[in-house]
Amino acid sequence: MYDNSASMAFLAQLPLKVAFEDYIGKEKISILQKRLSADDGQAVDPSKKGDFAYYAPWGNIAIFYKGFEDATNDLIIPGQIESGKENAENIHGDFTVTIEKVTN
């Protein structure tokens, strides 16, 4: 996770059980019950495979499994998926996951 207000707000909500669905053949998305702070951390570069993103206007999180060169300024990148991102593209249909903090 990066050091921005969206990532801190997301971490504060954990653990979360969220349902993901495919969106535009590039990302898996899930609407959060509680919106994240969008004060900083806006995307300046196109999103890339493995980005964990938050789209402020809809209040959803996304996991990009393909790059998205047309990203808007409303897309915030709280972090990057470190492992398993290659599997997201191969999941067909909706799925539910539990997201938890991992500490070393």
Backbone torsions as a table, in degrees:
resi	resn	phi	psi	omega
1	MET	NA	142.7	178.2
2	TYR	-86.1	167.1	-179.4
3	ASP	-91.7	83.9	174.3
4	ASN	-145.2	167.1	-174.3
5	SER	-64.3	-33.5	179.3
6	ALA	-65.6	-42.4	-179.7
7	SER	-67.9	-39.0	178.2
8	MET	-65.4	-40.4	178.6
9	ALA	-66.5	-37.4	177.9
10	PHE	-66.5	-47.4	179.8
11	LEU	-59.2	-34.2	179.9
12	ALA	-67.0	-21.4	-179.6
13	GLN	-87.0	-11.3	-175.4
14	LEU	-73.2	148.2	1.6
15	PRO	-78.1	149.4	179.2
16	LEU	-129.1	140.5	170.6
17	LYS	-107.5	117.5	-174.6
18	VAL	-130.1	147.0	176.8
19	ALA	-101.4	127.0	179.0
20	PHE	-105.8	149.7	173.1
21	GLU	-136.3	158.9	-180.0
22	ASP	-76.7	145.8	178.2
23	TYR	-137.6	123.0	176.7
24	ILE	50.5	23.9	176.8
25	GLY	65.6	22.1	-179.1
26	LYS	-135.2	-17.7	-174.1
27	GLU	-153.4	158.9	172.1
28	LYS	-108.7	131.2	-175.3
29	ILE	-124.8	156.1	176.1
30	SER	-149.1	131.2	177.4
31	ILE	-78.8	128.9	177.9
32	LEU	-83.3	146.1	176.5
33	GLN	-69.5	-32.1	179.4
34	LYS	-123.0	123.8	-178.9
35	ARG	-65.9	153.6	178.2
36	LEU	-93.6	157.9	173.2
37	SER	-64.9	135.8	-179.0
38	ALA	-119.9	35.2	-175.9
39	ASP	-71.7	-30.4	-177.5
40	ASP	-150.6	-178.1	175.2
41	GLY	83.5	19.5	-179.9
42	GLN	-65.8	146.5	-179.5
43	ALA	-70.9	132.4	174.3
44	VAL	-111.3	-19.5	178.1
45	ASP	-111.2	157.4	175.2
46	PRO	-59.3	146.7	178.4
47	SER	-68.2	155.7	-179.4
48	LYS	-131.3	165.6	179.7
49	LYS	-53.3	129.7	179.3
50	GLY	95.3	-8.6	176.9
51	ASP	-65.9	137.3	171.0
52	PHE	-102.0	116.2	-170.0
53	ALA	-124.5	161.6	174.7
54	TYR	-129.3	126.1	178.6
55	TYR	-103.2	102.8	-171.8
56	ALA	-57.0	-43.2	-177.6
57	PRO	-60.8	-33.7	-179.0
58	TRP	-97.4	-18.8	-176.9
59	GLY	73.7	31.5	-178.9
60	ASN	-114.0	153.1	171.7
61	ILE	-98.7	157.7	-178.8
62	ALA	-144.7	147.3	170.4
63	ILE	-117.3	115.3	-179.2
64	PHE	-82.6	125.8	174.6
65	TYR	-107.6	-2.0	169.8
66	LYS	-140.8	155.2	177.1
67	GLY	-66.4	156.7	-179.9
68	PHE	-136.4	94.7	-173.6
69	GLU	-71.6	-12.4	-178.1
70	ASP	-103.1	32.6	-178.5
71	ALA	-62.0	148.2	179.3
72	THR	-98.5	169.0	176.7
73	ASN	-69.7	-11.1	178.8
74	ASP	-84.3	-1.6	179.5
75	LEU	-92.3	123.7	-179.4
76	ILE	-113.2	137.1	179.9
77	ILE	-106.6	97.3	177.9
78	PRO	-73.8	-20.5	-178.4
79	GLY	-176.9	-170.8	-177.1
80	GLN	-130.6	136.1	175.4
81	ILE	-74.0	124.2	-176.0
82	GLU	-87.6	-34.2	-179.9
83	SER	-143.1	147.5	178.8
84	GLY	88.7	-4.4	-177.3
85	LYS	-62.3	-26.4	179.4
86	GLU	-68.9	-17.8	-179.3
87	ASN	-83.6	-22.4	-173.9
88	ALA	-59.2	-38.9	-178.5
89	GLU	-65.4	-27.5	-175.9
90	ASN	-89.9	-0.8	177.8
91	ILE	-89.0	117.7	-179.7
92	HIS	-104.2	135.4	-178.6
93	GLY	88.4	175.7	179.9
94	ASP	-73.5	153.1	176.4
95	PHE	-151.3	155.3	-178.6
96	THR	-117.2	137.8	177.9
97	VAL	-133.6	157.5	171.1
98	THR	-107.1	126.4	179.5
99	ILE	-106.2	124.8	-178.2
100	GLU	-129.9	157.6	174.3
101	LYS	-73.2	140.7	173.9
102	VAL	-118.8	124.5	178.8
103	THR	-115.4	146.7	179.1
104	ASN	-93.7	NA	NA
